[in-house]
């Protein structure tokens, strides 16, 4: 998804279902999420800020960081 802005919030599912494989490959959903999140953050401009929230049964900021990075 293409977006414009300077602040991006990522809300990532880390529930047990993300441990499942995709198709017949051994690639897990969580591995795809990690790769795509990494690519997206790397593509942000230098003046952009981001925040990552992980959720399963409850939501938690990634790394315990409550501020924009």
Secondary structure, DSSP 8 states (H G I E B T S, - for coil): ----SSEEEEEEE-SGGGGSB-TTSS-BHHHHHHHHHHHHHHTS-TT-EEEEEEESSSEEEGGG--S--
